[in-house]
Amino acid sequence: MMRTDIRFAKFVLFVNGGVPLALLGWDAYRHQLGANPVNFAIRTTGMLTLVFLSLSLVVTPARRITGWNWLIFSRRTLGLYAFFYASVHFLLFFSLDRSLSISSTLSEMLKRKYLLVGSAGLLLMVPLAATSTNAMIKRLGVARWKALHRLVYAAAIAGVVHYYMLVKADVRQPIAFAVLLAILLGYRLIAYWYRPKSAPVTTAIRPKIWSGPLRVVRIVQETADVRTFRLASPEGNRLPFDYLPGQYLSLSLRIAGKRVNRTYTIASSPARPAYCELTIKREENGLASRHLHDSLREGDMLNVSAPAGRFTFDGTQSTSIVLIGGGVGITPLMAILRYLTDRSWKGDIYFLYCAKTPRDIIFRQELDDLQRRFPNLHLVVTLTRAEGMDWAGRTGRITGELLTQTVPNLAARRVYICGPASMMGPTIQLLHELGVPGDQIKSEAFVAAKRDGVAHALAESEAAPTPSTTSLPGDPTVPTLTFALSVKSAPLAPGKTLLEISEDAGLTIDFECRSGICGRCKTRLLAGRVTMEVQDALDDEDKSNNFILLCQARSTDHVTIEA
């Protein structure tokens, strides 16, 4: 549903919600409320309370069953109308039936138990109405706000019981409300117990996310434009987080007064918990990589969020492995290799690495040492620009011939490949042609971020395309981001994430890493489509429930989120 349609629907709902009270007032003015007008008005407003409570509870199952996510916009209005009519219901009783006498009201409530039950239901609705504003949602946080608003179930039950106890003979209407409420609550119980479960983990348990400062304890120049930064706990203890070989972390940097977040693969072995290492290539146009190379010194502190990433191998997934890397894409493969050799893993390791020149071979000496020490490591290095240089090894790119010559029974082995996109696509195609099943190929591309050219690891995905035209705000052709809870909207901006657009619109969104790792900005997508470069913080259940990461999500179409 378009933004203008949603606004019109909310307006129609708001107007129609007040119609019953207007009709009741009109009938009262014309003295057409029957022989006992006070009793009629009290019962009518009580009935309206149950109707609006029931309608507010219908929204969630109706939205899930039909897929009409725009229905979410009606829930708050329906809930507030339920509280409004419940308040009018009580005020009519207190003012017209009890003549504004507190003692008479309390005495009557003590004599008639259904009045106590109804009052309890009204009191349960007070905190719901008081926290229905956007400011309270932000103050409480989404999780606590949702937990608090489950009081609506108890309020609805109290309302139905109150109605049932009130009537003397004909209980058909309260029974009808009770059946409807049982169905709505039963649906929620069934949906909870049979909600989609996360896929079983076939490797080690994924470590928990940690955020905090680490100290740069060592900087090593690997090649002319590649450095390794060793990070350790400021207290000198073991690292405050665990990680799997092949995972990455996020750095939160302060560059020229601005916060910049970048992700880098951990190149060291998890078997050495005293430190972790990042091996980073200096990109001439890279804001973050230039800052790290030019400004970072031993002893400096870095803010880190870690770990994340599913490009992992710890030796339990297969009895052999083929590692194929290009350029700085060697880093996650090196983490895997270091971990396997640290653990004296007995399986065969085939390591194929492609670089430009001998000077560009990262970890060259270490690779040679590992090959001498571990007979199960089969190392092949090939260079694409070795002409005229002191190099007696293989030359050229990775080819099908090279793969079949160096890796026996390739189709039966598990393959991990990481490197520039220009290498990844052709090599994966070769692997398919050589009979390697798709589910045996694990890939992670190292690409240059468009904003600053920083080389970093991304899961297989495609960045969101940017619109080819722009229009003035208010133009219906401009794709917009609509905030369902805040009842706001903002135009989508080319190249910006939904988190950045939300901040520009003045909304306070909880976030930490901005790299798709921590999951703090996880939000439900109600309408539209987005693309995400990284979504490691989302599990299968999150994805099935349409949760997205605002720090990664981009879109070129109308989008609505639960924020």
C-alpha positions in Angstrom: 0.0 0.0 0.0 1.4 3.4 -0.9 2.1 6.1 1.7 -0.9 8.2 0.6 -3.2 5.2 0.8 -2.0 4.4 4.3 -2.6 7.9 5.5 -6.1 7.9 4.0 -6.8 4.5 5.6 -5.7 5.8 9.0 -7.8 8.9 8.6 -10.9 6.8 7.6 -10.3 4.4 10.6 -9.9 7.4 13.0 -13.2 9.0 11.8 -15.2 5.8 11.8 -13.9 4.8 15.3 -15.7 7.9 16.6 -18.9 7.4 14.8 -20.5 5.1 17.4 -20.0 7.7 20.2 -21.4 10.4 17.9 -24.5 8.3 17.2 -24.8 7.5 20.9 -24.7 11.2 21.7 -27.2 12.0 19.0 -29.6 9.4 20.3 -29.2 10.7 23.9 -29.9 14.3 22.7 -33.1 13.0 21.0 -34.0 10.9 24.1 -34.0 7.7 22.1 -31.9 5.5 24.4 -34.9 3.6 25.7 -36.5 3.3 29.1 -33.1 3.2 31.0 -30.8 5.5 29.0 -28.0 5.4 31.5 -27.8 1.6 31.5 -28.1 1.6 27.7 -25.2 4.0 27.3 -23.0 2.1 29.8 -23.6 -1.2 28.1 -23.1 0.2 24.6 -19.7 1.7 25.5 -18.7 -1.6 27.2 -19.7 -3.5 24.1 -17.7 -1.1 21.9 -14.7 -1.6 24.2 -14.8 -5.4 23.5 -15.3 -4.8 19.8 -12.2 -2.6 19.5 -10.1 -4.8 21.7 -11.0 -7.8 19.5 -10.3 -5.9 16.3 -6.9 -4.9 17.6 -6.1 -8.5 18.4 -7.3 -9.6 14.9 -4.6 -7.4 13.2 -1.6 -9.6 13.7 -3.1 -13.0 12.6 -4.8 -11.2 9.7 -1.6 -9.6 8.6 0.3 -12.9 8.8 -2.3 -15.0 7.0 -3.0 -12.5 4.2 0.4 -11.0 3.9 -1.2 -7.5 4.0 1.5 -5.9 6.1 -0.2 -2.5 5.8 -2.7 -3.7 8.4 -0.2 -3.0 11.1 -1.1 0.7 10.8 -4.5 0.0 12.3 -3.5 -1.7 15.5 -2.5 1.3 17.5 -5.6 3.3 16.5 -7.9 0.3 17.4 -6.2 -0.2 20.7 -6.5 3.5 21.7 -10.2 3.4 20.7 -10.6 0.4 23.0 -9.1 2.3 25.9 -11.2 5.4 25.0 -14.5 3.5 25.1 -13.5 1.6 28.2 -12.8 5.0 29.9 -16.1 6.4 28.8 -17.8 3.2 30.0 -16.4 3.7 33.5 -17.0 7.4 33.6 -20.7 7.0 32.6 -21.0 4.5 35.4 -19.2 6.7 37.9 -20.9 9.9 37.0 -24.5 8.9 36.0 -25.0 5.7 38.0 -22.9 6.6 41.1 -23.3 10.4 41.0 -19.6 10.9 41.2 -19.5 9.4 44.6 -16.2 7.5 45.3 -17.6 5.8 48.4 -20.7 4.7 46.6 -18.6 3.4 43.7 -16.3 1.4 45.8 -19.2 0.0 47.8 -20.9 -1.1 44.6 -17.7 -2.6 43.3 -17.3 -4.7 46.5 -20.8 -6.0 46.3 -20.7 -6.8 42.6 -17.5 -8.8 41.6 -18.0 -8.2 37.9 -17.3 -4.5 38.6 -13.9 -5.4 40.1 -13.0 -7.6 37.1 -14.0 -4.9 34.7 -12.0 -2.3 36.6 -9.0 -4.5 36.6 -9.2 -4.8 32.8 -9.4 -1.0 32.5 -6.4 -0.5 34.8 -4.4 -3.0 32.7 -5.1 -0.8 29.7 -3.8 2.4 31.3 -0.1 1.6 30.8 -0.8 0.4 27.3 -2.3 3.7 26.3 0.3 5.7 28.2 3.1 4.0 26.3 1.5 4.1 22.9 3.5 7.1 21.8 6.7 6.9 19.7 8.7 8.6 22.4 7.7 5.9 24.9 8.6 3.1 22.4 12.0 4.6 22.1 12.4 5.1 25.8 11.4 1.5 26.7 13.0 -0.2 23.8 11.1 -2.4 21.3 11.6 -5.6 23.3 10.4 -4.2 26.6 7.6 -2.3 24.9 6.3 -5.5 23.3 6.5 -7.4 26.5 4.5 -4.7 28.3 1.9 -4.6 25.6 1.1 -8.3 26.1 -1.0 -7.0 28.9 -3.7 -6.5 26.3 -4.4 -10.3 26.4 -5.2 -10.0 30.1 -7.3 -6.9 29.6 -9.3 -8.6 26.9 -9.9 -11.7 29.1 -11.0 -9.5 32.0 -13.4 -7.6 29.7 -15.0 -10.8 28.4 -15.3 -12.3 32.0 -16.8 -8.9 33.2 -19.4 -9.1 30.4 -20.3 -12.7 31.1 -20.7 -12.1 34.9 -22.8 -9.0 34.2 -25.6 -10.7 32.1 -28.2 -12.6 34.0 -29.8 -14.9 31.4 -28.8 -14.5 27.8 -25.1 -15.3 27.6 -24.8 -15.7 23.8 -23.0 -12.4 23.2 -20.4 -12.9 25.9 -19.9 -16.5 24.8 -19.4 -15.2 21.2 -16.7 -12.8 22.4 -15.1 -15.6 24.5 -14.9 -17.9 21.5 -13.4 -15.2 19.3 -10.8 -14.3 22.0 -10.0 -18.0 22.5 -9.3 -18.3 18.7 -7.1 -15.2 18.6 -5.1 -16.3 21.7 -5.0 -19.9 20.5 -3.6 -18.7 17.2 -0.8 -16.9 19.0 0.1 -19.9 21.1 0.2 -22.2 18.0 2.3 -19.6 16.1 4.7 -19.4 19.0 5.1 -23.1 19.5 5.4 -23.9 15.8 7.4 -20.9 14.7 10.2 -21.7 12.3 13.2 -22.9 14.0 16.8 -21.9 13.1 18.6 -24.4 10.8 20.8 -26.8 12.9 24.4 -25.7 13.2 26.7 -28.2 11.6 29.9 -26.6 12.9 31.0 -25.2 16.2 28.5 -23.0 18.1 28.7 -19.5 16.8 30.5 -17.2 19.3 28.6 -14.3 20.9 29.1 -10.7 19.8 31.4 -8.6 21.9 32.0 -4.9 21.6 34.8 -2.9 23.2 38.4 -1.5 22.9 41.4 -3.5 21.9 45.0 -2.3 21.8 47.3 -2.4 18.8 50.3 -4.3 20.1 52.2 -4.9 16.9 52.2 -3.7 13.3 54.0 -5.8 10.6 54.7 -4.7 7.0 53.8 -7.7 4.9 54.3 -6.2 1.5 54.7 -2.7 0.1 51.0 -1.9 0.6 49.8 -4.6 3.1 50.2 -4.4 6.8 49.2 -6.8 9.7 47.8 -5.2 12.8 47.9 -7.3 15.9 45.1 -6.5 18.5 45.1 -7.6 22.1 43.2 -7.0 25.3 44.3 -3.7 27.0 44.8 -5.7 30.2 47.0 -8.2 28.6 44.6 -11.1 29.1 43.2 -13.4 26.5 40.8 -11.8 23.9 37.4 -11.0 25.4 35.7 -12.9 22.6 35.9 -16.2 20.8 35.7 -16.6 17.0 35.8 -19.2 14.3 38.5 -19.4 11.6 37.3 -17.3 8.7 35.2 -14.8 10.6 35.6 -11.1 10.6 35.2 -8.1 12.9 34.1 -4.5 12.7 36.2 -1.5 13.5 34.6 1.8 14.6 37.0 4.5 13.6 37.0 8.3 14.1 38.3 9.9 10.9 38.2 13.7 10.5 35.6 14.0 13.2 33.3 11.5 11.6 32.5 7.9 12.7 33.5 5.3 10.1 32.8 1.6 10.4 34.6 -1.1 8.4 34.8 -4.8 8.5 38.0 -6.8 8.2 38.7 -10.5 8.2 40.6 -11.9 11.2 43.7 -13.5 9.7 45.0 -15.1 12.8 44.2 -18.5 14.3 41.5 -18.8 17.0 43.8 -21.4 18.7 45.9 -18.4 19.8 43.5 -16.5 22.0 46.0 -13.9 23.3 45.5 -11.8 20.2 43.8 -11.4 16.8 45.3 -10.0 13.6 44.0 -8.0 10.7 45.9 -8.0 7.4 44.8 -4.9 5.5 45.8 -3.5 2.1 46.2 0.2 1.8 43.9 1.5 -1.0 44.8 4.9 -2.4 41.2 6.0 -2.4 40.4 4.1 0.8 39.4 6.4 3.7 39.7 3.7 6.4 42.6 1.7 5.0 44.7 4.9 4.5 43.8 6.0 8.1 44.9 2.7 9.5 48.2 2.6 7.5 49.1 6.2 7.9 47.9 7.1 11.4 47.6 4.0 13.5 50.6 3.3 15.8 51.5 0.5 18.3 49.8 1.3 21.6 46.7 2.9 20.0 43.2 1.7 20.9 40.6 0.6 18.5 36.9 0.1 19.1 35.9 -3.4 17.9 32.7 -5.5 17.4 33.3 -9.2 16.9 32.9 -11.7 15.6 30.7 -12.4 12.5 30.7 -14.3 9.3 29.7 -17.8 8.1 32.7 -18.4 5.9 34.2 -20.7 8.4 36.0 -24.1 8.6 37.2 -25.7 11.7 38.0 -29.2 10.4 34.8 -30.9 11.5 32.9 -30.3 8.2 35.1 -32.4 6.0 38.2 -34.7 5.9 39.9 -32.5 3.4 39.8 -28.9 2.1 40.7 -26.9 -0.9 41.6 -23.2 -0.2 41.7 -20.9 -3.3 42.7 -17.2 -2.7 43.6 -14.1 -4.7 45.3 -11.0 -3.5 44.3 -9.8 0.0 41.5 -12.5 -0.2 44.1 -14.8 1.4 43.2 -13.5 4.9 40.3 -15.7 5.8 42.0 -18.7 4.2 45.1 -18.0 6.2 43.0 -18.0 9.4 41.7 -21.4 8.4 45.1 -22.7 7.5 46.7 -21.4 10.7 44.0 -22.9 12.8 44.2 -26.3 11.1 48.0 -26.5 11.4 47.9 -25.2 15.0 45.6 -28.1 15.8 47.7 -30.6 13.7 44.7 -31.5 11.6 45.3 -34.7 9.7 43.2 -34.0 6.6 44.7 -32.9 3.3 44.9 -29.2 2.7 45.3 -27.9 -0.9 46.1 -24.2 -0.9 46.1 -22.4 -4.3 47.0 -18.7 -4.2 47.2 -16.2 -7.0 49.1 -12.9 -6.8 50.5 -10.3 -9.2 54.3 -10.4 -8.6 56.6 -12.1 -6.1 56.6 -8.9 -4.0 52.8 -9.2 -3.7 52.8 -12.6 -2.1 51.3 -12.0 1.4 52.7 -14.3 4.1 55.2 -15.8 1.7 57.8 -16.9 4.2 55.1 -18.3 6.6 53.5 -20.3 3.8 56.9 -21.8 2.8 57.6 -22.7 6.5 54.2 -24.3 6.9 54.6 -26.3 3.8 57.9 -27.7 5.1 56.5 -28.5 8.5 53.2 -30.1 7.4 53.3 -32.8 4.7 49.5 -32.7 4.4 49.7 -29.1 3.1 49.9 -28.9 -0.6 50.8 -25.3 -1.6 50.6 -23.8 -5.1 51.3 -20.1 -5.8 50.8 -18.7 -9.3 51.6 -15.1 -10.4 50.0 -13.1 -13.2 52.8 -10.5 -13.7 56.0 -12.5 -13.2 57.7 -11.6 -16.5 61.3 -10.4 -16.0 61.3 -11.2 -12.3 63.1 -13.8 -10.3 60.4 -16.4 -10.2 60.6 -20.0 -11.1 57.1 -21.0 -10.0 53.8 -21.2 -11.9 52.5 -18.2 -13.8 49.1 -17.1 -15.0 45.7 -17.2 -13.4 44.0 -20.2 -11.8 42.8 -22.5 -14.6 41.0 -25.8 -14.9 44.2 -27.4 -15.9 46.0 -26.1 -12.7 43.1 -27.3 -10.6 43.0 -30.8 -12.0 46.8 -31.1 -11.8 47.2 -30.0 -8.2 44.0 -31.3 -6.6 43.3 -35.0 -7.1 39.6 -36.0 -7.0 38.6 -32.3 -6.9 34.9 -33.0 -7.3 34.8 -34.9 -3.9 36.4 -32.1 -1.9 35.1 -29.1 0.0 36.3 -25.8 -1.6 36.7 -22.4 0.0 37.4 -19.5 -2.3 38.0 -15.8 -1.5 39.4 -13.0 -3.6 38.5 -10.2 -6.1 35.3 -10.5 -7.9 37.2 -10.7 -11.2 38.8 -13.9 -10.0 35.8 -15.4 -8.1 33.3 -15.6 -11.0 35.5 -17.5 -13.5 37.0 -19.8 -10.9 33.7 -20.8 -9.5 32.5 -21.5 -13.0 35.5 -23.7 -13.5 34.8 -25.6 -10.4 31.2 -26.3 -11.6 32.5 -27.5 -14.9 35.0 -29.8 -13.1 32.1 -31.4 -11.3 32.3 -29.8 -7.9 28.7 -29.6 -6.4 27.5 -26.1 -5.6 26.9 -27.0 -1.9 30.6 -27.9 -1.7 31.8 -24.5 -2.7 31.9 -21.8 -0.1 32.8 -18.3 -1.4 33.4 -14.8 0.0 34.3 -11.9 -2.2 36.7 -9.1 -1.4 35.5 -5.9 -3.0 36.2 -2.3 -2.8 33.5 -0.2 -1.0 32.1 2.4 -3.3 32.5 5.2 -0.9 36.2 4.8 -0.1 37.6 1.8 -1.9 38.3 -0.1 1.3 38.9 -3.8 0.7 36.7 -5.9 3.0 34.9 -9.1 3.1 31.2 -9.4 2.0 29.0 -12.5 1.9 27.7 -13.4 -1.6 25.2 -10.7 -2.3 24.5 -7.8 -4.6 24.5 -4.1 -3.6 21.3 -2.2 -4.1 21.1 -0.4 -7.5 20.7 3.4 -7.2 17.8 5.2 -8.9 18.6 6.7 -12.2 16.5 9.8 -11.6 15.7 12.0 -8.7 12.6 14.1 -7.9 11.5 16.7 -5.4 10.2 15.6 -2.0 6.5 15.0 -2.1 6.5 13.7 -5.6 4.6 10.4 -5.6 7.2 8.9 -7.9 9.9 9.4 -5.3 10.5 6.1 -3.4 9.9 6.7 0.3 10.8 5.0 3.6 7.7 4.9 5.9 8.0 4.4 9.7 4.9 2.6 10.9 5.2 3.3 14.6 6.5 6.9 14.3 3.9 7.7 11.5 6.7 9.5 9.5 8.2 9.1 6.1 11.3 10.2 4.3 12.5 10.0 0.7 15.0 7.2 -0.1 18.4 8.5 -0.9 20.7 6.8 -3.5 23.5 5.0 -1.8 22.2 5.5 1.7 21.2 2.7 4.1 17.8 2.8 5.8 19.6 3.5 9.1 21.2 6.6 7.6 17.9 7.8 6.2 16.2 7.2 9.6 18.9 9.3 11.3 18.4 12.1 8.7 14.7 12.0 9.4 15.3 12.6 13.1 14.6 9.1 14.4 16.7 7.5 17.1 17.5 4.0 16.0 19.5 1.7 18.3 22.7 0.5 16.6 26.3 -0.5 17.4 28.5 -1.8 14.7 26.9 -0.5 11.4 28.4 -3.6 9.8 25.6 -6.2 10.0 27.3 -8.0 12.9 25.7 -7.0 16.2 22.0 -7.0 15.2 21.1 -4.0 17.3 19.4 -2.3 14.4 17.2 -5.3 13.6 13.8 -4.2 12.5 10.7 -5.8 10.9 10.1 -5.0 7.2 6.4 -4.5 6.7 6.3 -3.6 3.0 8.6 -3.3 0.1 11.9 -5.0 -0.7 15.5 -4.3 0.4 19.0 -5.7 -0.4 21.6 -6.3 2.2 25.3 -6.8 1.7 25.8 -8.4 5.1 23.1 -10.1 7.2 25.1 -12.3 9.6 23.2 -11.0 12.6 19.9 -12.5 11.2 19.1 -16.1 11.8 16.6 -18.2 9.9 13.8 -17.3 12.2 14.5 -13.6 11.8 14.4 -13.9 8.0 11.2 -15.8 8.1 9.6 -13.0 10.1 10.8 -10.3 7.7 13.4 -8.8 10.0 16.1 -6.7 8.3 19.3 -4.9 9.4 18.8 -1.2 8.9 22.5 -0.6 8.8 22.8 -2.8 5.7 19.4 -2.5 4.0 19.0 -0.4 0.9 16.1 0.0 -1.5 14.9 1.8 -4.6 11.2 1.2 -4.0 8.7 2.3 -1.4 9.5 0.6 1.9 7.7 0.4 5.3 9.4 -0.6 8.5 8.2 -1.2 12.1 9.9 1.8 13.6 
